[in-house]
Amino acid sequence: MGAGIRSNTSSSDWLWPLLKRHSLMMLLGLLLSLLALLTGMGLLSLSGWFLSATALAGLTVTTAQAFNFFTPAGGVRALSIARTASRYGERLVTHEATFRALTTLRSLAWQALLPLGEARLGGERRGELLNRLVADIDTLDHLYLRLAVPLLSFLLGLLTLLGMLAWLDPTLALILGTGLLFSALCLPLLTYPLGRKAARGQVQGRRNYRVALLEFISAQGELALFGATDRYRAALDELELGWQHCQRQLAALAGLSQGFTILLHGALVLLILLLVSNGVGSSQPPGALAALVLFVALSTMELLSPLSTAFAQLAGTLEAAKRVDDLLTAPSGVQFVSQGPTVTEGRIELRDVDFAYPGNGPVLKGISLELAPGSCTVLIGKTGSGKSSLLSLLTRSWEPVHGEILLDGLPLAAYSEAELRRAITVVSQRVHVFSASLRDNLLLANEAATDAELTAVLTKVGLGHLALDAWLGDGGRPLSGGETRRLGIARALLRDSPILLLDEPTEGLDRHTEAQMLRLLLAHCRGGDGESAGDEGVAGGETKALTKGERKQDRTLLMISHRLTAMGQMDQICVLEQGQIVARGDHGQLLSEFTPYARQYRR
């Protein structure tokens, strides 16, 4: 709830720190990749030279006896072992570096998502946000694994190879290097434009498919009830076929680019074969050096092969990177100060507050309201009258269009986010249950609470039969709707905040349980610890009075309600209609002076 300190930033503000954090492992992965390429090319070249030199040495008895078989054979064995170890290490380190970087990026994205609040995320679907956190970030593994590492390995490997070849024949080294650079430049010019549309279509299609699939799964009950399952399933199949078509296009492009790479490389090898036949450097005829240079040219295919597919999906990766960047650099609609005063009393004042959602008409008009410290106020009114919007303004999920809201005599903007969250406890209409144990869900409200305190508060709300170690699962499936409501109330009782905001806290409960829960909350706000849910409550609003010695510090309570339970215990009742307060007073005053309230109460 709410927003954090955000500013307009560029991608470099998160990209470079991310690379710097994992630079050591990324650099190690690059070096191992380079070592695997060089040892592979060295193994092929040395083996070719060794076989050719051995064959030539065997033509005469004298050369056969003088030829050193052991050193080249040892070199072949050493290079083969080094290649195997470096290739394994390269796979291990580069993937580990990628996973760590993506894990860090996903944490950054989550930290960036939390402060955005309703003002920035009100129109976003949950499936879309989940796709950004998971699928789009996973797509970014292409940048390091399939683009940066092959490209840098190609450049470094080419420089190393040509430096060694130039020692034998500078002309051959120049021709081979020019051919390889030409091939490397042709690949992105061929694959990137051809794969741009398909790559973007694949990323967008898979994103749309995931969002639609999540909505389809979550709405199974409603779809089955209205007989729309087959229609939505057909729409899902159509989305799946769309991104799979793009995937087939990318696969065909990968085959085309691989074939084009083989063609260019084959032509280059034939050219080198023609040139070495005339001699290598000062060696005329070239002898076994011809095989050495030829096998060097053959081994360069290992440099070019990863580049053939590196640029095909680059457009889709850049699309995903842009979406992640939009999330990480999105400015918040509400700004908080880093340091501010402390809330002590809990006095709330609204002065001529107007509010409207972007692109819509006014929701609140000229709201002026004062909540004294320790007072209990209830807002009643029809759905859409602006009750929940008023609570959103108090938590700074939104900012008023006009007017001001004061807390302990200071504007809300003067308080830091941490202080505002500490000072205000909210029980919303929708109680979120995390996939964790009951204990973990309760400790969200008070991390310092002991098991004895957790058990005591569960007993008060009528959940004493549940074990603290009970696993609640996704959304609290083992709990009924009423138990979930009472879990939200238990969290509120565990919090020690001077202000308590309740948005239909007893919605869905039977009248008897509702009275018991309100009795607990009112006793909690008036300095008591509340009574057990098993105690008798009075629907009309009677609560047990506490002596002065039993009372702790009072808490300011503001509650939204459709039903008029416990109205007699409220210090102030405000009736909202079309965004305006049309009546206010205590229970007795409204019964005698405001006919619609009296009619609703009697009903």
C-alpha positions as CSV (number, residue, x, y, z in Angstrom):
1,M,0.0,0.0,0.0
2,G,1.3,3.4,-0.8
3,A,4.4,4.5,-2.7
4,G,8.0,4.9,-2.1
5,I,10.7,7.4,-3.1
6,R,11.0,7.1,-6.8
7,S,12.6,9.3,-9.5
8,N,12.9,9.4,-13.2
9,T,16.0,7.2,-13.9
10,S,17.6,5.6,-16.9
11,S,18.4,2.0,-17.5
12,S,22.0,2.6,-16.6
13,D,21.0,3.3,-13.0
14,W,20.1,-0.4,-12.6
15,L,22.0,-2.1,-15.4
16,W,25.6,-1.1,-14.6
17,P,25.3,-1.8,-10.8
18,L,23.8,-5.2,-11.7
19,L,26.7,-6.0,-14.1
20,K,29.2,-4.7,-11.5
21,R,27.8,-6.9,-8.8
22,H,28.2,-10.1,-10.8
23,S,31.2,-8.9,-13.0
24,L,33.7,-11.3,-11.5
25,M,31.7,-14.4,-12.3
26,M,30.7,-13.1,-15.7
27,L,34.3,-12.4,-16.5
28,L,35.3,-15.8,-15.4
29,G,32.6,-17.3,-17.6
30,L,33.9,-15.3,-20.6
31,L,37.5,-16.4,-19.9
32,L,36.5,-20.1,-19.7
33,S,34.5,-19.7,-22.9
34,L,37.5,-18.2,-24.6
35,L,39.7,-21.0,-23.3
36,A,37.3,-23.6,-24.5
37,L,37.4,-22.1,-28.0
38,L,41.2,-21.8,-28.1
39,T,41.8,-25.3,-26.8
40,G,39.3,-26.6,-29.3
41,M,41.0,-24.9,-32.3
42,G,44.4,-25.8,-31.0
43,L,43.4,-29.4,-30.6
44,L,42.1,-29.6,-34.2
45,S,45.1,-27.7,-35.6
46,L,47.7,-29.7,-33.7
47,S,46.1,-33.0,-34.5
48,G,46.0,-32.1,-38.2
49,W,49.7,-31.0,-38.2
50,F,50.7,-34.1,-36.2
51,L,49.1,-36.6,-38.6
52,S,50.5,-34.8,-41.6
53,A,54.0,-34.5,-40.1
54,T,53.9,-38.1,-39.1
55,A,52.9,-39.2,-42.6
56,L,55.7,-37.1,-44.1
57,A,58.3,-38.3,-41.6
58,G,57.4,-42.0,-42.4
59,L,58.5,-41.6,-46.1
60,T,62.1,-42.2,-45.1
61,V,63.8,-44.2,-42.4
62,T,66.0,-41.3,-41.3
63,T,63.2,-38.8,-40.8
64,A,61.1,-41.4,-39.1
65,Q,63.8,-42.0,-36.5
66,A,64.5,-38.3,-35.9
67,F,60.8,-37.3,-35.6
68,N,59.6,-36.4,-32.1
69,F,56.3,-38.2,-31.6
70,F,56.0,-37.7,-27.9
71,T,55.7,-33.9,-27.5
72,P,52.9,-33.4,-30.1
73,A,51.1,-36.5,-28.7
74,G,51.3,-35.0,-25.2
75,G,50.1,-31.7,-26.5
76,V,47.0,-33.4,-28.1
77,R,46.2,-35.1,-24.8
78,A,46.7,-31.9,-22.8
79,L,44.5,-29.9,-25.1
80,S,41.8,-32.5,-25.1
81,I,41.7,-32.5,-21.3
82,A,41.8,-28.8,-21.1
83,R,39.0,-28.4,-23.7
84,T,36.7,-30.8,-21.8
85,A,37.4,-29.1,-18.4
86,S,37.1,-25.6,-19.8
87,R,33.8,-26.4,-21.7
88,Y,32.3,-27.9,-18.6
89,G,33.5,-25.0,-16.4
90,E,32.2,-22.4,-19.0
91,R,28.7,-24.0,-19.0
92,L,28.7,-24.1,-15.2
93,V,30.0,-20.6,-14.6
94,T,28.1,-18.7,-17.3
95,H,24.8,-20.2,-16.3
96,E,25.4,-19.6,-12.7
97,A,26.3,-16.0,-13.4
98,T,23.1,-15.6,-15.5
99,F,20.9,-17.1,-12.8
100,R,22.4,-14.9,-10.1
101,A,22.0,-11.8,-12.2
102,L,18.4,-12.7,-13.1
103,T,17.7,-13.4,-9.4
104,T,19.1,-10.0,-8.4
105,L,17.2,-8.3,-11.2
106,R,13.9,-10.0,-10.1
107,S,14.5,-8.7,-6.6
108,L,15.1,-5.2,-7.9
109,A,11.9,-5.4,-10.0
110,W,9.9,-6.5,-6.9
111,Q,11.4,-3.7,-4.9
112,A,10.5,-1.3,-7.7
113,L,7.0,-2.7,-7.9
114,L,6.1,-2.5,-4.2
115,P,6.2,1.3,-3.9
116,L,4.1,2.1,-7.0
117,G,0.8,1.6,-5.3
118,E,-2.7,2.0,-6.7
119,A,-1.9,5.2,-8.5
120,R,0.5,3.4,-10.9
121,L,-0.8,-0.1,-10.8
122,G,-4.5,0.3,-10.5
123,G,-5.1,-0.6,-14.1
124,E,-2.5,-3.4,-14.4
125,R,-3.6,-7.0,-14.5
126,R,-2.0,-9.4,-12.1
127,G,-1.0,-11.7,-14.9
128,E,0.7,-8.8,-16.7
129,L,2.8,-7.9,-13.6
130,L,3.7,-11.5,-13.0
131,N,4.8,-11.8,-16.6
132,R,7.2,-8.9,-16.1
133,L,8.6,-10.4,-13.0
134,V,9.1,-13.8,-14.4
135,A,9.0,-14.2,-18.2
136,D,10.4,-10.9,-19.3
137,I,13.3,-11.2,-16.9
138,D,14.0,-14.8,-18.0
139,T,14.2,-13.6,-21.6
140,L,17.1,-11.4,-20.7
141,D,19.4,-14.4,-20.3
142,H,19.9,-14.1,-24.0
143,L,21.9,-10.9,-23.6
144,Y,24.8,-12.5,-21.7
145,L,24.6,-16.2,-22.6
146,R,23.8,-16.0,-26.3
147,L,25.1,-12.6,-27.3
148,A,27.7,-11.1,-25.1
149,V,29.7,-14.2,-24.4
150,P,29.8,-15.5,-28.0
151,L,30.5,-12.1,-29.5
152,L,33.4,-11.2,-27.1
153,S,34.8,-14.8,-27.3
154,F,34.8,-14.4,-31.1
155,L,36.7,-11.1,-31.0
156,L,39.2,-12.2,-28.4
157,G,39.6,-15.6,-29.9
158,L,40.1,-14.1,-33.4
159,L,42.8,-11.7,-32.2
160,T,44.6,-14.5,-30.4
161,L,44.4,-16.9,-33.3
162,L,45.5,-14.3,-35.9
163,G,48.4,-13.2,-33.7
164,M,49.7,-16.8,-33.6
165,L,49.1,-17.3,-37.4
166,A,50.8,-14.1,-38.3
167,W,54.0,-15.5,-36.9
168,L,53.9,-18.1,-39.6
169,D,52.4,-16.1,-42.5
170,P,51.1,-12.5,-42.1
171,T,49.3,-12.6,-45.5
172,L,47.4,-15.7,-44.7
173,A,46.5,-14.3,-41.2
174,L,45.2,-11.1,-42.8
175,I,43.1,-13.0,-45.4
176,L,41.6,-15.3,-42.8
177,G,40.9,-12.5,-40.4
178,T,39.2,-10.4,-43.1
179,G,37.1,-13.4,-44.1
180,L,36.0,-14.1,-40.6
181,L,35.1,-10.5,-39.9
182,F,33.1,-10.3,-43.1
183,S,31.2,-13.4,-42.1
184,A,30.6,-12.1,-38.6
185,L,29.3,-8.8,-40.0
186,C,27.0,-10.5,-42.5
187,L,25.2,-12.6,-39.8
188,P,23.6,-9.7,-37.9
189,L,22.7,-7.9,-41.1
190,L,20.9,-11.1,-42.2
191,T,19.4,-12.4,-39.1
192,Y,18.4,-9.3,-37.1
193,P,16.1,-7.7,-39.7
194,L,14.5,-11.0,-40.7
195,G,14.0,-12.1,-37.1
196,R,12.9,-8.8,-35.6
197,K,9.1,-9.2,-36.2
198,A,9.1,-12.9,-35.3
199,A,11.1,-12.4,-32.1
200,R,8.9,-9.5,-30.9
201,G,5.8,-11.5,-31.9
202,Q,7.0,-14.5,-29.9
203,V,7.7,-12.4,-26.7
204,Q,4.4,-10.5,-26.9
205,G,2.5,-13.6,-27.9
206,R,3.8,-15.7,-25.0
207,R,3.1,-12.7,-22.7
208,N,-0.5,-12.5,-23.8
209,Y,-0.9,-16.2,-23.6
210,R,0.4,-16.3,-20.0
211,V,-1.9,-13.5,-18.9
212,A,-4.9,-15.1,-20.6
213,L,-4.0,-18.5,-19.1
214,L,-3.8,-17.1,-15.5
215,E,-7.2,-15.5,-16.0
216,F,-8.7,-18.7,-17.5
217,I,-7.5,-20.8,-14.5
218,S,-8.6,-18.3,-11.9
219,A,-12.1,-18.0,-13.5
220,Q,-12.8,-21.7,-13.9
221,G,-15.9,-21.6,-11.6
222,E,-17.5,-18.6,-13.4
223,L,-16.7,-19.9,-16.9
224,A,-18.2,-23.3,-16.1
225,L,-21.3,-21.7,-14.5
226,F,-22.0,-19.6,-17.7
227,G,-20.9,-22.3,-20.2
228,A,-18.1,-20.2,-21.6
229,T,-15.2,-22.7,-20.9
230,D,-15.0,-24.0,-24.5
231,R,-15.0,-20.5,-26.0
232,Y,-12.2,-19.2,-23.7
233,R,-10.2,-22.4,-24.3
234,A,-10.5,-21.8,-28.1
235,A,-9.2,-18.3,-27.6
236,L,-6.3,-19.7,-25.6
237,D,-5.5,-22.2,-28.3
238,E,-5.5,-19.3,-30.9
239,L,-3.1,-17.3,-28.8
240,E,-0.8,-20.3,-28.4
241,L,-0.8,-21.0,-32.1
242,G,0.2,-17.4,-32.7
243,W,3.4,-17.4,-30.7
244,Q,4.2,-20.9,-31.8
245,H,4.1,-19.7,-35.4
246,C,6.6,-17.0,-34.5
247,Q,8.7,-19.6,-32.9
248,R,8.7,-21.7,-36.0
249,Q,9.8,-18.7,-38.0
250,L,12.7,-18.2,-35.7
251,A,13.7,-21.8,-35.9
252,A,13.6,-21.6,-39.7
253,L,15.7,-18.5,-39.6
254,A,18.2,-20.2,-37.3
255,G,18.6,-23.0,-39.8
256,L,19.0,-20.5,-42.6
257,S,21.7,-18.5,-40.8
258,Q,23.5,-21.7,-39.8
259,G,23.5,-22.8,-43.5
260,F,24.7,-19.4,-44.6
261,T,27.5,-19.5,-42.0
262,I,28.6,-23.0,-43.3
263,L,28.6,-21.6,-46.8
264,L,30.7,-18.6,-46.0
265,H,33.1,-20.7,-43.9
266,G,33.4,-23.3,-46.6
267,A,34.3,-20.7,-49.2
268,L,36.9,-19.3,-46.8
269,V,38.4,-22.7,-46.1
270,L,38.7,-23.4,-49.9
271,L,40.4,-20.1,-50.4
272,I,42.9,-20.9,-47.6
273,L,43.5,-24.3,-49.1
274,L,44.3,-22.7,-52.5
275,L,46.7,-20.2,-50.9
276,V,48.6,-22.7,-48.6
277,S,49.2,-25.0,-51.5
278,N,51.7,-22.4,-52.8
279,G,53.5,-22.2,-49.5
280,V,53.3,-21.0,-45.9
281,G,55.6,-18.1,-45.1
282,S,59.2,-19.1,-46.0
283,S,58.3,-22.8,-46.2
284,Q,58.3,-23.8,-49.9
285,P,56.8,-26.3,-50.3
286,P,54.7,-25.9,-47.1
287,G,54.8,-29.5,-46.0
288,A,52.9,-30.2,-42.7
289,L,52.4,-26.5,-42.2
290,A,49.8,-26.5,-44.9
291,A,47.7,-28.9,-42.9
292,L,48.3,-26.8,-39.8
293,V,47.0,-23.6,-41.4
294,L,44.1,-25.4,-43.1
295,F,42.9,-27.0,-39.9
296,V,43.2,-23.6,-38.2
297,A,40.8,-22.3,-40.8
298,L,38.5,-25.3,-40.3
299,S,38.5,-24.8,-36.5
300,T,37.3,-21.2,-36.9
301,M,33.8,-22.6,-37.5
302,E,33.6,-22.9,-33.7
303,L,34.0,-19.1,-33.5
304,L,31.3,-18.4,-36.1
305,S,28.7,-21.0,-35.2
306,P,27.4,-19.3,-32.0
307,L,27.0,-16.0,-33.8
308,S,24.6,-17.5,-36.4
309,T,21.7,-17.5,-33.9
310,A,22.9,-14.7,-31.5
311,F,21.1,-11.9,-33.3
312,A,17.9,-13.7,-34.4
313,Q,16.1,-13.2,-31.1
314,L,17.8,-9.9,-30.2
315,A,14.7,-7.8,-31.0
316,G,12.5,-9.9,-28.7
317,T,15.2,-9.6,-25.9
318,L,15.3,-5.8,-26.3
319,E,11.5,-5.7,-26.2
320,A,11.6,-7.6,-22.9
321,A,14.4,-5.4,-21.6
322,K,12.4,-2.3,-22.4
323,R,9.4,-3.6,-20.4
324,V,11.6,-4.4,-17.4
325,D,13.3,-1.0,-17.7
326,D,9.8,0.7,-17.7
327,L,9.0,-1.1,-14.5
328,L,12.3,-0.4,-12.8
329,T,12.4,3.3,-13.7
330,A,8.6,4.0,-13.4
331,P,8.1,7.2,-11.3
332,S,5.7,6.9,-8.4
333,G,2.6,9.0,-8.3
334,V,3.2,9.7,-4.6
335,Q,6.5,11.0,-3.2
336,F,7.6,10.4,0.4
337,V,10.2,12.2,2.5
338,S,13.1,10.1,3.8
339,Q,12.8,11.6,7.3
340,G,9.8,13.0,9.2
341,P,8.1,13.4,12.5
342,T,6.6,10.6,14.6
343,V,2.8,10.1,14.9
344,T,1.9,10.1,18.6
345,E,-1.8,11.2,19.1
346,G,-3.5,9.9,15.9
347,R,-5.6,13.1,15.3
348,I,-6.9,13.2,11.7
349,E,-8.3,16.3,9.9
350,L,-9.7,16.5,6.4
351,R,-10.2,20.0,5.2
352,D,-12.3,20.6,2.1
353,V,-11.0,17.5,0.3
354,D,-11.9,16.8,-3.3
355,F,-10.8,13.7,-5.1
356,A,-11.3,12.1,-8.6
357,Y,-9.6,9.1,-10.3
358,P,-7.7,10.0,-13.5
359,G,-10.1,10.3,-16.4
360,N,-13.2,10.0,-14.2
361,G,-15.6,12.4,-12.5
362,P,-15.4,13.5,-8.9
363,V,-15.6,10.8,-6.2
364,L,-15.3,13.0,-3.1
365,K,-16.5,16.6,-3.0
366,G,-15.7,19.1,-0.2
367,I,-15.1,16.5,2.6
368,S,-14.3,18.1,5.9
369,L,-14.0,15.8,8.9
370,E,-12.1,15.6,12.2
371,L,-11.2,12.5,14.1
372,A,-10.1,13.2,17.6
373,P,-7.4,11.0,19.2
374,G,-8.9,7.8,20.5
375,S,-12.3,8.4,18.9
376,C,-14.4,5.8,17.0
377,T,-15.9,7.0,13.7
378,V,-17.9,5.0,11.2
379,L,-18.6,5.9,7.5
380,I,-21.8,4.5,6.1
381,G,-23.3,4.9,2.6
382,K,-24.2,3.1,-0.5
383,T,-21.7,1.4,-2.7
384,G,-19.8,3.9,-4.8
385,S,-20.4,6.8,-2.4
386,G,-16.6,7.3,-1.9
387,K,-15.9,5.5,1.4
388,S,-13.0,3.3,0.3
389,S,-11.5,6.2,-1.7
390,L,-11.4,8.3,1.5
391,L,-9.4,5.5,3.2
392,S,-7.0,5.4,0.2
393,L,-6.4,9.1,0.7
394,L,-5.5,8.5,4.4
395,T,-2.9,5.9,3.5
396,R,-1.6,8.1,0.6
397,S,-2.3,5.5,-2.0
398,W,-3.8,8.5,-3.8
399,E,-3.4,12.2,-3.4
400,P,-6.4,14.6,-3.1
401,V,-7.1,16.9,-6.0
402,H,-7.9,19.7,-3.7
403,G,-7.8,20.3,0.0
404,E,-5.5,18.9,2.6
405,I,-5.3,16.0,5.1
406,L,-3.6,16.6,8.4
407,L,-2.2,14.0,10.9
408,D,-1.4,15.3,14.3
409,G,-1.6,18.8,12.8
410,L,0.9,18.2,10.0
411,P,0.2,17.4,6.4
412,L,0.4,13.7,5.4
413,A,3.3,14.6,3.1
414,A,5.4,15.5,6.0
415,Y,5.6,11.9,7.2
416,S,8.0,9.3,5.9
417,E,6.5,6.1,4.4
418,A,7.9,3.9,7.2
419,E,6.3,6.1,9.8
420,L,3.0,6.3,8.1
421,R,2.8,2.5,7.7
422,R,3.8,2.1,11.4
423,A,1.1,4.5,12.5
424,I,-1.8,3.1,10.5
425,T,-3.2,-0.4,10.6
426,V,-5.6,-1.2,7.7
427,V,-8.0,-4.1,7.6
428,S,-9.2,-4.1,4.0
429,Q,-12.1,-5.8,2.4
430,R,-9.8,-8.4,0.9
431,V,-7.6,-10.1,3.4
432,H,-4.6,-11.6,1.6
433,V,-3.3,-14.9,3.0
434,F,0.3,-15.8,1.9
435,S,1.4,-19.3,1.1
436,A,3.0,-19.9,4.4
437,S,2.1,-21.1,7.9
438,L,-0.5,-19.5,10.1
439,R,2.3,-18.3,12.4
440,D,4.1,-16.5,9.4
441,N,0.9,-14.9,8.3
442,L,0.3,-13.5,11.8
443,L,3.9,-12.4,12.3
444,L,3.5,-10.0,9.4
445,A,1.6,-7.8,11.8
446,N,4.0,-8.0,14.6
447,E,7.4,-9.8,14.1
448,A,8.1,-9.6,17.9
449,A,5.0,-11.5,18.9
450,T,5.5,-14.7,20.8
451,D,3.7,-18.0,20.2
452,A,1.7,-17.4,23.4
453,E,0.5,-14.0,22.1
454,L,-0.4,-15.4,18.7
455,T,-2.4,-18.2,20.4
456,A,-4.2,-15.8,22.6
457,V,-5.2,-13.5,19.8
458,L,-6.4,-16.5,17.7
459,T,-8.5,-17.6,20.7
460,K,-10.1,-14.1,20.9
461,V,-11.2,-14.2,17.2
462,G,-12.5,-17.7,17.5
463,L,-9.6,-19.4,15.6
464,G,-8.1,-21.1,18.6
465,H,-8.7,-24.5,17.0
466,L,-6.1,-23.8,14.3
467,A,-2.4,-24.8,14.9
468,L,0.2,-22.1,14.4
469,D,2.2,-24.5,12.2
470,A,-0.8,-25.1,9.9
471,W,0.1,-24.5,6.3
472,L,-2.4,-22.1,4.7
473,G,-1.3,-22.5,1.1
474,D,-2.0,-20.2,-1.8
475,G,-4.8,-17.8,-0.8
476,G,-5.5,-19.6,2.4
477,R,-7.5,-22.4,0.8
478,P,-8.0,-24.4,4.1
479,L,-9.8,-21.4,5.6
480,S,-13.4,-20.4,5.0
481,G,-14.4,-16.9,4.1
482,G,-15.3,-16.1,7.7
483,E,-12.1,-17.5,9.0
484,T,-10.1,-15.4,6.6
485,R,-11.9,-12.3,7.8
486,R,-11.1,-13.2,11.4
487,L,-7.5,-13.7,10.5
488,G,-7.4,-10.1,9.2
489,I,-8.9,-8.9,12.5
490,A,-6.3,-11.0,14.4
491,R,-3.5,-9.2,12.6
492,A,-5.1,-5.8,13.5
493,L,-5.2,-6.8,17.2
494,L,-1.5,-7.7,17.1
495,R,-0.5,-4.3,15.7
496,D,0.3,-1.5,18.1
497,S,-0.7,1.5,15.9
498,P,-2.3,4.7,17.0
499,I,-4.7,4.6,14.0
500,L,-6.9,1.7,12.8
501,L,-8.7,1.9,9.5
502,L,-11.4,-0.8,8.8
503,D,-13.0,-1.4,5.4
504,E,-15.9,-3.7,5.9
505,P,-14.0,-5.9,8.4
506,T,-17.0,-8.1,9.2
507,E,-18.4,-8.5,5.7
508,G,-19.7,-12.0,5.2
509,L,-19.9,-12.8,8.9
510,D,-23.2,-13.7,10.5
511,R,-24.8,-11.1,12.8
512,H,-23.7,-12.8,16.0
513,T,-20.1,-13.2,15.0
514,E,-20.0,-9.7,13.6
515,A,-21.0,-8.3,16.9
516,Q,-18.3,-10.3,18.7
517,M,-15.6,-9.1,16.2
518,L,-16.7,-5.4,16.6
519,R,-16.7,-5.8,20.4
520,L,-13.0,-7.0,20.1
521,L,-12.0,-4.1,17.8
522,L,-13.7,-1.4,19.9
523,A,-12.1,-2.8,23.1
524,H,-8.8,-2.8,21.3
525,C,-9.2,0.8,20.2
526,R,-10.3,1.9,23.7
527,G,-7.2,0.7,25.4
528,G,-8.3,-2.9,26.3
529,D,-7.2,-6.2,25.0
530,G,-10.7,-7.3,23.9
531,E,-12.7,-10.3,25.0
532,S,-12.8,-13.8,23.6
533,A,-15.0,-14.4,20.6
534,G,-17.0,-16.8,22.7
535,D,-18.3,-14.0,24.9
536,E,-21.7,-12.6,24.4
537,G,-21.9,-9.5,22.3
538,V,-24.9,-7.1,21.8
539,A,-25.9,-6.4,18.2
540,G,-27.2,-3.0,19.1
541,G,-23.7,-2.0,20.1
542,E,-23.1,-2.6,23.9
543,T,-19.5,-3.2,24.8
544,K,-17.9,-3.9,28.1
545,A,-16.7,-0.7,29.7
546,L,-13.1,-0.7,31.0
547,T,-12.0,0.9,34.1
548,K,-9.3,3.6,33.9
549,G,-6.7,1.2,35.4
550,E,-7.5,-1.4,32.7
551,R,-7.2,0.9,29.8
552,K,-4.1,1.4,27.7
553,Q,-3.6,4.2,25.1
554,D,-6.7,4.8,23.0
555,R,-6.5,4.3,19.2
556,T,-8.3,6.4,16.6
557,L,-10.7,4.2,14.7
558,L,-12.3,4.9,11.3
559,M,-14.5,2.1,10.0
560,I,-16.5,1.7,6.8
561,S,-19.7,-0.3,7.1
562,H,-22.9,-1.1,5.3
563,R,-24.6,-2.6,8.3
564,L,-25.5,-0.7,11.5
565,T,-24.1,-3.1,14.1
566,A,-22.6,-1.5,17.2
567,M,-23.5,2.0,16.1
568,G,-24.4,2.9,19.6
569,Q,-20.7,2.7,20.7
570,M,-19.4,5.0,18.0
571,D,-18.4,8.6,18.8
572,Q,-19.3,9.8,15.4
573,I,-21.3,8.4,12.4
574,C,-21.0,10.0,9.0
575,V,-23.4,9.3,6.1
576,L,-21.8,9.6,2.6
577,E,-23.9,10.1,-0.5
578,Q,-22.4,10.8,-3.9
579,G,-19.1,11.8,-2.4
580,Q,-20.4,14.2,0.2
581,I,-21.2,14.0,3.9
582,V,-24.9,14.6,4.1
583,A,-25.3,13.8,7.9
584,R,-23.1,13.3,10.9
585,G,-23.6,12.8,14.6
586,D,-23.9,10.0,17.1
587,H,-26.3,7.1,17.0
588,G,-29.0,8.9,19.0
589,Q,-28.8,12.1,17.0
590,L,-29.1,10.4,13.6
591,L,-32.0,8.3,14.8
592,S,-34.0,11.4,15.7
593,E,-32.8,13.8,13.1
594,F,-31.9,11.8,9.9
595,T,-34.9,9.8,8.7
596,P,-33.0,7.6,6.1
597,Y,-30.6,6.4,8.9
598,A,-33.5,5.7,11.3
599,R,-35.3,3.8,8.5
600,Q,-32.3,1.7,7.7
601,Y,-31.6,1.0,11.4
602,R,-35.1,-0.2,12.1
603,R,-35.1,-2.4,9.0
